[in-house]
Amino acid sequence: MDTRSISLSLAVILAIGLLAAAPLAESPSGPGFHFETVETDAGPVQGVIYRPRGLDDSKPAPTIVFLNGYGECGVDGSRHLTVGLPPAVMRQPDRWPFVIVMPQKPSNQTEWEDYDDAVLEFIDIAARKYGADPKRVGITGLSQGGHGTIAIASRHPDRFLAAAPVCGYIEPWRASGRAKTKPTSPTSPEAIQAADALASMPVWLFHGERDRVVVPAESRTLHALLQERDSESKLTIFPNDDHNSWDSAYRQSTLWKWFQEHLAR
């Protein structure tokens, strides 16, 4: 739920800059940013699949799903490339030797689980066309995408090896510009279901201590529940970050190395 004001024109300019900096695809499965569309009952979902240079074409590659936040929702197919993981990949591509699946949530008034099937279909497209390994998939996302990471990974723990929610929240709510200032109860059905399902995989949660949009108690609650289940859970709180903890998570932490370790299994 990225509530920062990002003008459409700026987003388009930044997206064009990112794409211009990327290598052009040499073939349907070549390196670069590839635009794809998944049709759903609610309409088309746009997305981008990134394949870096240097991958071994003879074997499938580890894969990361990235879910965007509130401010990057839309149907333009590129605005979600301007915030979070995509700019981090462009800044330091050598850190991220993954096929990266980046669907764009069409509406900020919905939750990512409303597009559950579309997210899985994008993974399947990445496997069919871009050399992604469907058995070595991690998932991450920021704010609304952090919630989506929790929700979709907990619905499909068999599809993901690791999950890294950034400033996410557990219990869904229909976003209407409201902040998630009332923490999810650790005894809520959503919290229990998420913790039970995610206990089977490594989870690294990130949050800003000064976040007043999604309170850090959301990540602390899930981390505590996962620890009770003896799961491989980590929690990083950035003391000086507000809602934008994604730059710290994707650019300053060793999340890239953590994904490499867990997706090499």
Legacy VTK file of the C-alpha trace (Angstrom):
# vtk DataFile Version 3.0
C-alpha trace
ASCII
DATASET POLYDATA
POINTS 265 float
0.000 0.000 0.000
2.536 2.576 -1.125
0.783 5.870 -0.480
3.525 8.081 -1.773
2.363 10.338 -4.549
3.964 9.223 -7.788
2.754 11.000 -10.895
1.924 8.872 -13.881
4.188 10.870 -16.125
7.146 10.375 -13.781
6.382 6.682 -13.498
6.309 6.315 -17.266
9.589 8.193 -17.632
11.271 6.053 -15.003
9.887 2.863 -16.491
11.107 3.823 -19.946
14.510 4.550 -18.452
14.627 1.140 -16.818
13.624 -0.624 -19.989
16.070 1.357 -22.069
18.850 0.370 -19.697
17.914 -3.292 -19.971
19.283 -5.484 -22.745
16.928 -6.099 -25.629
15.588 -9.623 -25.870
17.561 -11.619 -28.413
14.865 -14.293 -28.656
11.551 -15.092 -26.926
13.563 -16.544 -24.044
16.485 -14.129 -24.224
17.651 -11.640 -21.586
15.695 -8.487 -20.880
12.257 -7.307 -19.763
9.359 -9.111 -21.414
5.763 -7.895 -21.297
3.060 -10.488 -20.759
-0.700 -10.438 -20.125
-2.836 -12.921 -18.210
-6.578 -12.931 -18.825
-8.826 -13.300 -15.777
-12.560 -13.160 -15.178
-12.064 -9.628 -13.851
-10.091 -8.548 -16.897
-6.465 -8.626 -18.049
-3.554 -8.472 -15.634
-0.386 -6.959 -17.077
3.039 -8.120 -16.071
6.740 -8.125 -16.845
9.135 -11.054 -16.690
12.823 -10.278 -16.385
15.547 -12.676 -17.456
19.103 -11.540 -16.714
22.122 -12.056 -18.889
24.401 -14.959 -18.173
21.900 -17.625 -17.196
22.656 -21.163 -18.299
20.082 -21.944 -20.987
20.543 -25.670 -20.412
18.878 -25.636 -16.990
15.975 -23.785 -15.367
16.794 -20.750 -13.247
15.771 -19.821 -9.714
12.848 -17.423 -9.754
11.484 -14.582 -7.633
7.947 -13.192 -7.739
7.695 -9.482 -6.882
4.334 -7.961 -5.905
3.912 -4.186 -6.095
2.303 -1.800 -3.611
-0.660 0.595 -3.593
0.937 3.387 -5.582
2.076 1.189 -8.468
-1.236 -0.511 -9.223
-2.723 -0.055 -12.673
-3.109 -1.495 -16.141
-0.256 0.326 -17.879
2.080 -2.645 -17.428
5.153 -0.650 -16.393
4.504 1.647 -13.420
5.246 -1.175 -11.006
8.827 -1.261 -12.305
9.623 2.053 -10.624
9.521 1.115 -6.921
11.043 -1.642 -4.813
12.834 -4.620 -6.279
12.975 -3.663 -9.992
15.113 -0.511 -9.457
17.341 -2.465 -7.075
17.897 -5.086 -9.769
18.763 -2.416 -12.315
21.247 -0.795 -9.914
23.036 -4.040 -9.063
21.995 -6.760 -11.518
24.842 -9.071 -10.513
23.196 -9.523 -7.114
19.961 -10.813 -8.639
20.685 -13.761 -10.999
17.038 -14.776 -11.054
14.155 -14.834 -13.445
11.923 -12.201 -11.840
8.157 -12.349 -12.300
6.453 -8.968 -11.826
2.686 -8.912 -12.287
0.961 -5.551 -11.786
-2.091 -5.466 -9.537
-4.786 -3.662 -11.547
-6.571 -1.887 -8.691
-5.396 -0.493 -5.377
-8.878 -1.154 -3.990
-8.308 -4.904 -4.070
-5.923 -7.323 -2.407
-3.346 -9.491 -4.133
-5.189 -12.681 -3.229
-7.937 -11.503 -5.586
-5.409 -12.203 -8.359
-4.103 -15.438 -6.906
-4.629 -17.428 -10.112
-3.010 -14.731 -12.245
0.143 -14.724 -10.110
0.484 -18.484 -10.476
-0.141 -18.234 -14.212
2.678 -15.707 -14.557
4.975 -18.216 -12.855
3.879 -20.861 -15.348
4.523 -18.490 -18.266
7.989 -17.769 -16.888
8.668 -21.501 -16.745
7.382 -22.145 -20.282
9.016 -19.220 -22.042
11.830 -17.766 -19.957
13.618 -20.669 -18.319
12.222 -20.247 -14.802
12.349 -23.213 -12.476
8.821 -23.698 -11.073
10.286 -25.775 -8.237
12.644 -23.006 -7.051
10.467 -19.949 -6.545
10.663 -17.251 -3.889
8.178 -14.457 -3.348
8.484 -10.911 -2.045
6.557 -7.656 -2.194
6.050 -4.328 -0.482
3.065 -3.012 1.498
0.006 -4.324 -0.385
2.529 -6.609 -2.047
3.914 -7.546 1.363
0.422 -8.626 2.325
0.169 -10.436 -1.006
3.414 -12.248 -0.241
1.972 -13.484 3.059
-1.430 -14.346 1.596
-0.364 -16.091 -1.598
2.586 -17.953 -0.074
0.369 -19.194 2.749
-2.277 -20.323 0.267
0.297 -22.169 -1.848
3.203 -23.230 0.369
3.917 -26.000 -2.116
4.755 -23.424 -4.807
7.307 -21.338 -2.885
10.598 -22.095 -1.144
10.996 -18.747 0.621
9.019 -15.576 1.334
10.142 -12.029 2.183
7.295 -9.603 2.981
8.339 -5.948 3.202
6.147 -3.631 5.361
3.322 -6.108 4.869
0.209 -6.837 6.863
-1.522 -10.087 7.763
-5.245 -9.469 7.856
-6.726 -8.203 4.566
-8.760 -5.059 4.300
-10.201 -3.223 1.343
-7.871 -0.301 0.881
-9.493 3.097 0.561
-6.564 5.260 1.550
-6.792 4.024 5.139
-3.674 3.110 7.043
-3.209 -0.247 8.728
-2.772 1.263 12.180
-4.712 -1.354 14.144
-2.518 -4.450 14.337
-3.847 -7.847 13.389
-4.543 -9.943 16.477
-2.205 -12.940 16.837
-5.295 -15.039 17.579
-7.168 -14.014 14.427
-7.975 -16.788 11.925
-5.876 -15.019 9.270
-2.816 -14.847 11.519
-3.090 -18.473 12.598
-3.618 -19.708 9.041
-0.691 -17.692 7.720
1.667 -18.824 10.467
0.678 -22.489 10.102
1.241 -22.424 6.346
4.402 -20.308 6.290
6.064 -22.357 9.025
7.152 -24.798 6.316
9.439 -22.277 4.570
12.090 -19.681 5.444
10.547 -16.227 5.968
12.363 -12.905 6.274
10.170 -9.978 7.328
11.188 -6.321 6.945
9.603 -3.210 8.422
10.369 0.387 9.313
10.139 1.263 13.007
8.551 4.625 12.133
5.963 3.195 9.753
2.587 4.795 10.403
0.927 3.430 7.283
1.346 -0.240 8.145
2.419 -0.486 11.764
5.500 -2.651 12.442
3.436 -4.730 14.877
2.158 -6.562 11.787
5.586 -8.030 11.050
6.392 -8.551 14.716
3.179 -10.510 15.228
3.799 -12.854 12.322
7.434 -13.337 13.291
6.443 -14.269 16.854
3.864 -16.758 15.603
6.410 -18.339 13.280
8.959 -18.605 16.067
6.370 -20.404 18.192
6.216 -22.975 15.390
10.026 -23.328 15.302
10.118 -22.044 11.763
13.084 -20.442 10.027
11.902 -16.862 10.496
13.888 -13.624 10.544
12.730 -10.088 11.329
14.611 -6.914 10.405
13.300 -3.596 11.714
14.970 -0.519 10.235
14.962 2.027 13.085
14.984 5.146 10.907
12.623 4.012 8.144
9.017 5.010 7.775
6.748 3.175 5.333
9.508 3.107 2.765
11.510 0.248 4.161
11.753 -1.342 0.724
14.834 0.599 -0.349
16.635 -0.656 2.754
15.352 -4.192 2.232
16.160 -4.511 -1.464
19.276 -2.346 -1.696
21.014 -2.456 1.691
20.209 -5.836 3.209
21.558 -9.196 2.087
18.137 -10.354 0.894
19.616 -11.120 -2.504
22.094 -13.529 -0.929
19.379 -15.059 1.265
17.280 -15.822 -1.816
20.307 -17.307 -3.572
20.893 -19.635 -0.634
17.300 -20.778 -0.256
16.481 -21.097 -3.948
19.578 -23.203 -4.572
17.980 -26.121 -2.761
LINES 1 266
265 0 1 2 3 4 5 6 7 8 9 10 11 12 13 14 15 16 17 18 19 20 21 22 23 24 25 26 27 28 29 30 31 32 33 34 35 36 37 38 39 40 41 42 43 44 45 46 47 48 49 50 51 52 53 54 55 56 57 58 59 60 61 62 63 64 65 66 67 68 69 70 71 72 73 74 75 76 77 78 79 80 81 82 83 84 85 86 87 88 89 90 91 92 93 94 95 96 97 98 99 100 101 102 103 104 105 106 107 108 109 110 111 112 113 114 115 116 117 118 119 120 121 122 123 124 125 126 127 128 129 130 131 132 133 134 135 136 137 138 139 140 141 142 143 144 145 146 147 148 149 150 151 152 153 154 155 156 157 158 159 160 161 162 163 164 165 166 167 168 169 170 171 172 173 174 175 176 177 178 179 180 181 182 183 184 185 186 187 188 189 190 191 192 193 194 195 196 197 198 199 200 201 202 203 204 205 206 207 208 209 210 211 212 213 214 215 216 217 218 219 220 221 222 223 224 225 226 227 228 229 230 231 232 233 234 235 236 237 238 239 240 241 242 243 244 245 246 247 248 249 250 251 252 253 254 255 256 257 258 259 260 261 262 263 264
